[in-house]
Each structure stands twice: as C-alpha cells, then as structure tokens.
Amino acid sequence: MRKGFVKEVLSKIKYDPRENEEDYYIVIEHRGAYGNVKKIPVKLIELGHGYFFIEDTQIPYHRILAVVRKDGKVVWKKRGLGDEVKF
C-alpha cells in the first residue's frame, strides 16, 4: 500500500496523464482537533516543497493521513495507522 512519500504519490496522481486527479481525495487531520479529519479532493490542492496549498492556506504534508480513491481504495496511508482505520 505504501509506495513512497505522500508527495510522490500526489505528484503521480496530479501529473501522470494516465491518472485522473478527480478520482482521488486526501484525508487530513484538522489542526488542533485530534481525531477531527477532513476529506479534500486532490484537484483542489497545489503541491509545494514542504507544504501543499488549498487556495491561500498552507498545510504541511505530515497532516495527511491517507490518499484515497473515490471507490474507497486507500492508495497511501500514514505509517502507524492500523488497518482498522476507515476513511
């Protein structure tokens, strides 16, 4: 399941012509609210060096818990998350 760093996975989704970024979303842990997660479509994010951006908001990659296809298949998840975690 884990095929490299999350930025590499997102770069492949966003820039590989064989992928459709509209088929994916990321799951992030909302800052300051442990256990509060948000789902964000990959098409809405821009990749940066140590951060990704949603409009003017800068969010570090370490907040990403998983990259998931719309059909529910997890293509990447943060190390240490158990298999029982559902997105």
Secondary structure by P-SEA (a helix, b strand, c coil): cccccaaaaaaaaccccccccccbbbbbcccccccbbbbbbcccccccccccccccccccccccccccccccccccccccccccccc
